[in-house]
């Protein structure tokens, strides 16, 4: 049984580690596109129902990602950031090298599951470290790296389509992308870079597991807030094509709307990240949610690309601001489980959300369906925010503005004593 450990002096986060994690986030942005390419390039016989096979692979991807997300907190408590991060990188490298071998079904099924699990461990351990030990504004700016990774892969695919035809020239591109990412992940996996945390060992910190988090009712409003954020994003993305077509647009218009939304989302991330530390997270979160709801109402009345871009300007940072808000209000020890449970709940509720949208859209129109759902989710998020403000039992934050380039150093975020029920990683 592990004895309680006194708090260690906090060390500043290393610049090399920050660069490594930003580069890793860019690579992770490539993975979603790479996984989609792997499904496109997969060769199946004519007798096989391709739609059914792709559906099975998608389910396996989702289950592997969700299960790994739920385990992140437990693995960090037992193994520390170093080992969890490196295991995720190693699994991701294995999955990508498997794609380079042009595996067919069912090997593709296993490869996709390995990559999804590795991505979850890799991304969440890196994100948690930056949220807790990194610069606050970096937590908001970090999605830019992932978006740039997606942009790079999409631009490369478009170039292949232009020069050699698709999918005729895609095999070479696919091989280069997977091998490059695989080499980078392997390099990270074999880099023994020591991460500085609050524990004397330099890598271990305890976290509640998902069951323990659910037992604490004070965490429920934070979970509701994180789930509603994920569902709002899904509703906006899934409604894009229907809204454009209702405005007498074409498939090219869908691409143009999406590109403009991407550009305004990048601008939003840059602006809101600059405001972190200058305005309280509570106010920024409410402002971005209000902007998303107002944008949805305007999109119903004026289905125009600039209105959709305005929604993305606000929506692009809601997830990051919600994580910072949860970190400030509930502390670090529930955060990994809240992230994993949020992913699980959003995954389960997404089909119900899509069904609700299609039902309302068939009766009232896509824009009105989007508006009603986002207003409903916005009200639910506001209720969760109000509940969290009243029931956390934490003292109100002082009016002093945080330095956005300082690491989080609140006493609530430093491990002073491991609860007896959690010593040795055991649950209650």
C-alpha positions as CSV (number, residue, x, y, z in Angstrom):
1,X,0.0,0.0,0.0
2,X,1.4,3.3,-1.0
3,X,1.9,5.9,1.7
4,X,0.8,9.5,1.4
5,X,3.3,11.7,-0.2
6,X,4.0,15.3,0.6
7,X,3.6,17.8,-2.2
8,X,6.6,18.4,-4.4
9,X,7.7,21.8,-5.6
10,X,6.2,22.5,-9.0
11,X,8.6,22.9,-11.8
12,X,8.0,24.9,-14.9
13,X,6.9,22.9,-17.9
14,X,9.8,22.3,-20.3
15,X,9.7,24.1,-23.7
16,X,10.8,20.8,-25.5
17,X,7.9,18.9,-24.0
18,X,5.5,21.7,-25.1
19,X,6.8,21.5,-28.7
20,X,6.6,17.7,-28.6
21,X,2.9,17.8,-27.5
22,X,2.0,20.4,-30.0
23,X,3.6,18.3,-32.8
24,X,1.8,15.2,-31.4
25,X,-1.5,17.1,-31.6
26,X,-0.8,17.9,-35.2
27,X,-0.2,14.3,-35.9
28,X,-3.4,13.3,-34.2
29,X,-5.3,15.7,-36.5
30,X,-4.0,13.7,-39.4
31,X,-5.1,10.4,-37.9
32,X,-8.9,10.9,-38.5
33,X,-8.2,11.5,-42.2
34,X,-5.7,8.7,-42.4
35,X,-8.2,6.3,-40.8
36,X,-10.8,7.3,-43.4
37,X,-8.3,6.8,-46.2
38,X,-7.6,3.3,-44.9
39,X,-11.2,2.4,-45.2
40,X,-11.4,3.9,-48.8
41,X,-8.3,2.0,-49.9
42,X,-9.4,-1.3,-48.3
43,X,-9.9,-3.9,-51.0
44,X,-13.0,-6.2,-50.7
45,X,-14.4,-8.8,-53.0
46,X,-17.6,-8.1,-54.9
47,X,-19.5,-10.6,-52.8
48,X,-18.9,-8.6,-49.6
49,X,-21.4,-6.0,-48.4
50,X,-19.0,-3.0,-48.2
51,X,-21.5,-0.9,-46.3
52,X,-21.9,-3.6,-43.6
53,X,-18.1,-4.0,-43.3
54,X,-17.5,-0.3,-42.9
55,X,-20.2,-0.1,-40.3
56,X,-18.6,-2.9,-38.3
57,X,-15.2,-1.2,-38.4
58,X,-16.8,2.1,-37.4
59,X,-18.3,0.5,-34.3
60,X,-15.0,-1.2,-33.4
61,X,-13.2,2.2,-33.8
62,X,-15.7,3.9,-31.5
63,X,-15.8,1.2,-28.8
64,X,-12.0,1.0,-28.7
65,X,-11.7,4.8,-28.4
66,X,-14.4,5.1,-25.7
67,X,-13.0,2.2,-23.6
68,X,-9.4,3.6,-23.8
69,X,-10.8,7.0,-22.8
70,X,-12.4,5.6,-19.7
71,X,-9.1,3.9,-18.6
72,X,-6.9,7.0,-19.0
73,X,-7.3,8.2,-15.4
74,X,-6.7,4.8,-13.9
75,X,-3.6,4.3,-16.1
76,X,-2.2,7.7,-15.2
77,X,-2.7,6.9,-11.5
78,X,-0.9,3.5,-11.7
79,X,1.8,4.2,-14.4
80,X,2.1,8.0,-14.6
81,X,2.1,10.3,-17.6
82,X,5.3,9.0,-19.1
83,X,4.3,5.4,-19.5
84,X,0.7,6.1,-20.5
85,X,1.7,8.6,-23.1
86,X,4.4,6.3,-24.5
87,X,2.1,3.3,-24.6
88,X,-0.4,5.4,-26.6
89,X,2.3,6.5,-29.0
90,X,3.5,2.9,-29.4
91,X,0.0,1.6,-30.1
92,X,-0.6,4.4,-32.6
93,X,2.7,3.5,-34.4
94,X,1.7,-0.1,-34.6
95,X,-1.7,0.8,-36.0
96,X,-0.2,3.1,-38.7
97,X,2.4,0.6,-39.7
98,X,-0.4,-2.0,-40.0
99,X,-2.2,0.4,-42.5
100,X,1.0,0.7,-44.5
101,X,0.9,-3.1,-45.0
102,X,-2.5,-2.5,-46.8
103,X,-4.3,-5.0,-44.5
104,X,-7.7,-6.2,-45.6
105,X,-10.7,-7.2,-43.5
106,X,-10.5,-8.6,-40.7
107,X,-6.9,-7.4,-40.2
108,X,-8.2,-3.9,-40.9
109,X,-10.7,-4.3,-38.0
110,X,-7.9,-5.0,-35.5
111,X,-5.6,-2.3,-36.9
112,X,-8.3,0.3,-36.6
113,X,-9.1,-0.7,-33.0
114,X,-5.4,-0.5,-32.1
115,X,-5.0,2.9,-33.6
116,X,-8.2,4.2,-32.0
117,X,-7.1,3.0,-28.5
118,X,-3.6,4.4,-29.0
119,X,-5.0,7.8,-30.2
120,X,-7.2,8.0,-27.1
121,X,-4.3,7.3,-24.6
122,X,-2.0,9.5,-26.6
123,X,-4.3,12.5,-27.0
124,X,-5.9,12.5,-23.5
125,X,-2.7,12.1,-21.6
126,X,-1.1,14.9,-23.6
127,X,-4.2,17.2,-23.2
128,X,-4.5,16.5,-19.5
129,X,-0.8,17.4,-18.9
130,X,-1.1,20.6,-20.8
131,X,-4.4,21.5,-19.1
132,X,-3.0,20.9,-15.6
133,X,0.7,21.8,-16.0
134,X,0.8,23.9,-19.1
135,X,-0.1,27.4,-20.1
136,X,-3.8,28.1,-19.8
137,X,-4.1,29.9,-23.2
138,X,-2.3,27.0,-24.8
139,X,-5.2,24.7,-23.9
140,X,-7.4,26.9,-26.1
141,X,-4.8,27.4,-28.9
142,X,-3.9,23.7,-29.1
143,X,-6.8,22.7,-31.5
144,X,-5.1,24.8,-34.2
145,X,-2.4,22.2,-34.4
146,X,-4.9,19.4,-34.9
147,X,-6.8,21.4,-37.6
148,X,-3.6,22.1,-39.4
149,X,-2.8,18.4,-39.4
150,X,-6.3,17.7,-41.0
151,X,-5.7,20.5,-43.5
152,X,-2.4,19.0,-44.6
153,X,-3.8,15.6,-45.3
154,X,-6.9,16.9,-47.1
155,X,-4.7,19.2,-49.2
156,X,-2.5,16.2,-50.1
157,X,-5.5,14.1,-51.1
158,X,-6.8,17.0,-53.3
159,X,-3.4,17.2,-55.0
160,X,-3.5,13.5,-55.8
161,X,-7.0,13.9,-57.3
162,X,-5.8,16.7,-59.5
163,X,-2.6,15.1,-60.7
164,X,-3.1,11.4,-61.0
165,X,-6.8,10.8,-60.3
166,X,-8.4,9.3,-57.3
167,X,-7.9,6.5,-56.1
168,X,-5.4,5.6,-58.8
169,X,-2.6,7.7,-57.3
170,X,-3.7,7.3,-53.7
171,X,-1.6,4.3,-52.7
172,X,1.7,6.2,-52.7
173,X,0.2,9.1,-50.8
174,X,-1.4,6.7,-48.2
175,X,2.0,4.9,-47.8
176,X,3.9,8.1,-47.3
177,X,1.4,9.5,-44.8
178,X,1.1,6.3,-42.7
179,X,4.9,5.6,-42.7
180,X,5.7,9.3,-41.8
181,X,3.2,9.4,-38.9
182,X,4.3,5.9,-37.8
183,X,8.0,6.9,-37.7
184,X,7.1,10.1,-35.7
185,X,5.0,8.1,-33.2
186,X,7.7,5.5,-32.9
187,X,10.3,8.2,-32.2
188,X,8.1,9.7,-29.5
189,X,7.4,6.3,-28.0
190,X,11.1,5.6,-27.6
191,X,11.9,9.1,-26.3
192,X,12.4,8.8,-22.5
193,X,11.5,12.4,-21.7
194,X,10.7,12.8,-18.1
195,X,7.5,14.8,-17.5
196,X,7.4,17.1,-14.4
197,X,4.3,16.8,-12.2
198,X,3.5,17.5,-8.6
199,X,4.5,14.1,-7.3
200,X,8.0,13.4,-6.0
201,X,8.5,10.6,-8.6
202,X,8.2,13.2,-11.4
203,X,5.5,11.3,-13.2
204,X,2.8,9.8,-11.0
205,X,-0.4,11.5,-9.8
206,X,-3.7,10.0,-8.6
207,X,-7.0,10.4,-10.2
208,X,-10.5,9.1,-9.5
209,X,-11.8,6.3,-11.7
210,X,-15.2,6.8,-13.5
211,X,-17.2,4.9,-10.9
212,X,-15.8,7.1,-8.1
213,X,-16.5,10.2,-10.1
214,X,-20.1,9.2,-10.7
215,X,-20.6,8.6,-7.0
216,X,-19.8,12.2,-6.3
217,X,-22.9,14.1,-7.3
218,X,-21.0,17.4,-7.4
219,X,-19.4,16.2,-10.6
220,X,-22.7,15.6,-12.4
221,X,-23.2,19.2,-13.6
222,X,-19.7,19.2,-15.1
223,X,-20.4,16.0,-16.9
224,X,-23.7,17.4,-18.3
225,X,-21.8,20.5,-19.4
226,X,-19.2,18.5,-21.3
227,X,-21.7,16.3,-22.9
228,X,-23.9,19.2,-24.1
229,X,-20.8,20.8,-25.6
230,X,-20.0,17.7,-27.7
231,X,-23.7,17.3,-28.8
232,X,-23.8,21.0,-29.9
233,X,-20.8,20.5,-32.1
234,X,-22.3,17.3,-33.6
235,X,-25.6,19.1,-34.3
236,X,-23.9,22.0,-36.1
237,X,-21.6,19.7,-38.2
238,X,-24.4,17.2,-39.2
239,X,-26.8,20.0,-40.2
240,X,-24.3,21.7,-42.6
241,X,-25.3,19.9,-45.7
242,X,-29.0,20.1,-45.1
243,X,-28.9,23.8,-44.4
244,X,-26.9,24.5,-47.5
245,X,-29.2,22.5,-49.7
246,X,-32.2,24.3,-48.2
247,X,-30.6,27.6,-49.3
248,X,-30.5,26.2,-52.9
249,X,-26.8,25.4,-52.7
250,X,-24.8,22.7,-54.4
251,X,-22.2,20.2,-53.2
252,X,-19.5,22.8,-54.0
253,X,-21.4,25.3,-51.8
254,X,-21.2,22.8,-48.9
255,X,-17.4,22.7,-49.4
256,X,-17.3,26.5,-49.5
257,X,-19.4,26.9,-46.4
258,X,-17.2,24.4,-44.6
259,X,-14.0,26.2,-45.6
260,X,-15.3,29.5,-44.5
261,X,-16.4,28.0,-41.2
262,X,-12.9,26.4,-40.7
263,X,-11.3,29.8,-41.3
264,X,-13.5,31.7,-38.9
265,X,-13.0,28.9,-36.3
266,X,-9.3,29.4,-36.5
267,X,-9.7,33.1,-36.0
268,X,-12.0,32.4,-33.0
269,X,-9.4,30.1,-31.4
270,X,-6.8,32.8,-31.8
271,X,-9.0,35.5,-30.3
272,X,-10.5,33.5,-27.4
273,X,-7.1,32.1,-26.5
274,X,-5.8,35.6,-26.2
275,X,-8.7,36.6,-23.9
276,X,-8.0,33.7,-21.5
277,X,-6.5,35.2,-18.4
278,X,-8.0,38.6,-19.2
279,X,-11.6,37.6,-18.7
280,X,-12.8,34.9,-16.4
281,X,-13.4,31.5,-17.9
282,X,-17.0,31.5,-16.6
283,X,-17.8,34.6,-18.7
284,X,-16.0,33.4,-21.7
285,X,-17.8,30.1,-21.7
286,X,-21.2,31.8,-21.3
287,X,-20.3,34.2,-24.1
288,X,-19.3,31.5,-26.6
289,X,-22.4,29.4,-25.8
290,X,-24.6,32.5,-26.3
291,X,-22.9,33.3,-29.6
292,X,-23.5,29.7,-30.8
293,X,-27.3,29.9,-29.9
294,X,-27.7,33.3,-31.4
295,X,-26.0,32.1,-34.6
296,X,-28.3,29.1,-34.8
297,X,-31.3,31.4,-34.6
298,X,-29.9,33.6,-37.3
299,X,-29.1,30.6,-39.5
300,X,-32.7,29.7,-39.4
301,X,-33.8,33.2,-40.5
302,X,-30.8,33.9,-42.9
303,X,-29.2,30.6,-44.1
304,X,-26.0,32.3,-45.4
305,X,-22.3,31.1,-45.2
306,X,-21.3,34.1,-43.1
307,X,-23.8,33.1,-40.4
308,X,-22.5,29.5,-40.4
309,X,-19.0,30.9,-40.1
310,X,-20.1,33.0,-37.2
311,X,-21.3,29.9,-35.4
312,X,-18.0,28.3,-35.9
313,X,-16.2,31.4,-34.6
314,X,-17.9,30.8,-31.2
315,X,-18.2,27.0,-31.3
316,X,-14.6,26.3,-32.0
317,X,-13.5,27.1,-28.5
318,X,-16.5,26.0,-26.4
319,X,-14.9,22.5,-25.7
320,X,-11.6,23.9,-24.6
321,X,-13.2,26.6,-22.4
322,X,-15.5,24.0,-20.8
323,X,-12.4,21.9,-19.9
324,X,-10.7,24.9,-18.3
325,X,-13.9,25.7,-16.4
326,X,-14.2,22.2,-15.1
327,X,-10.6,22.3,-14.1
328,X,-11.0,25.5,-12.2
329,X,-14.2,24.4,-10.4
330,X,-13.7,20.7,-9.7
331,X,-9.9,20.4,-9.5
332,X,-7.8,17.9,-11.3
333,X,-8.6,14.6,-9.7
334,X,-12.0,14.1,-11.5
335,X,-10.9,15.5,-14.8
336,X,-9.8,12.4,-16.7
337,X,-12.9,10.4,-15.7
338,X,-15.1,13.4,-16.6
339,X,-13.5,13.5,-20.1
340,X,-13.9,9.7,-20.6
341,X,-17.5,9.7,-19.3
342,X,-18.3,12.7,-21.5
343,X,-17.0,10.9,-24.6
344,X,-19.0,7.8,-23.6
345,X,-22.3,9.7,-23.0
346,X,-21.9,11.8,-26.2
347,X,-21.2,8.6,-28.2
348,X,-24.4,7.0,-26.9
349,X,-26.5,10.1,-27.3
350,X,-25.3,11.0,-30.8
351,X,-27.6,8.6,-32.6
352,X,-30.6,9.8,-30.6
353,X,-29.6,13.4,-31.4
354,X,-29.4,12.6,-35.1
355,X,-32.8,10.9,-35.0
356,X,-34.3,13.9,-33.3
357,X,-32.8,16.3,-35.9
358,X,-34.1,14.2,-38.8
359,X,-37.5,13.9,-37.3
360,X,-37.8,17.7,-36.6
361,X,-36.2,18.5,-39.9
362,X,-38.7,16.4,-41.9
363,X,-41.6,18.3,-40.2
364,X,-40.2,21.8,-39.8
365,X,-37.0,22.1,-41.8
366,X,-33.3,21.6,-41.2
367,X,-32.6,25.1,-40.0
368,X,-35.4,25.1,-37.4
369,X,-34.4,21.7,-36.2
370,X,-30.8,22.9,-35.7
371,X,-32.1,26.0,-33.9
372,X,-34.4,24.2,-31.5
373,X,-31.8,21.5,-30.6
374,X,-29.1,24.0,-30.0
375,X,-31.4,26.2,-27.9
376,X,-32.4,23.2,-25.9
377,X,-28.8,22.1,-25.4
378,X,-27.8,25.6,-24.5
379,X,-30.5,25.8,-21.8
380,X,-29.3,22.5,-20.5
381,X,-25.7,23.7,-20.5
382,X,-26.8,26.9,-18.7
383,X,-28.6,24.8,-16.0
384,X,-25.4,22.7,-15.6
385,X,-23.3,25.8,-15.3
386,X,-25.7,27.3,-12.7
387,X,-25.8,24.0,-10.8
388,X,-22.0,23.8,-10.7
389,X,-21.7,27.4,-9.5
390,X,-24.0,26.7,-6.6
391,X,-23.1,23.1,-5.5
392,X,-19.4,22.7,-5.8
393,X,-18.8,24.2,-2.4
394,X,-15.7,25.9,-3.7
395,X,-14.9,29.5,-2.8
396,X,-15.5,32.1,-5.5
397,X,-12.5,33.0,-7.6
398,X,-10.8,36.2,-6.7
399,X,-11.1,39.2,-9.1
400,X,-7.3,39.0,-9.7
401,X,-6.7,38.1,-13.3
402,X,-4.6,35.0,-14.0
403,X,-1.4,35.2,-16.0
404,X,-2.3,33.2,-19.1
405,X,1.4,32.1,-19.4
406,X,1.6,30.7,-15.9
407,X,1.0,27.1,-15.0
408,X,-2.0,26.3,-12.9
409,X,-0.8,26.7,-9.3
410,X,-4.0,26.8,-7.2
411,X,-3.9,24.8,-4.0
412,X,-6.8,22.8,-5.3
413,X,-4.7,21.5,-8.1
414,X,-1.8,20.2,-6.0
415,X,-1.8,16.7,-4.5
416,X,-1.2,17.2,-0.8
417,X,-2.3,13.8,0.4
418,X,-3.7,10.7,-1.3
419,X,-7.0,9.6,0.2
420,X,-6.7,6.3,2.1
421,X,-9.3,4.7,-0.2
422,X,-7.2,5.5,-3.2
423,X,-3.7,4.6,-1.9
424,X,-2.2,2.0,-4.1
425,X,-4.7,2.7,-6.9
426,X,-7.5,0.9,-5.1
427,X,-11.1,2.1,-5.3
428,X,-13.5,2.7,-2.5
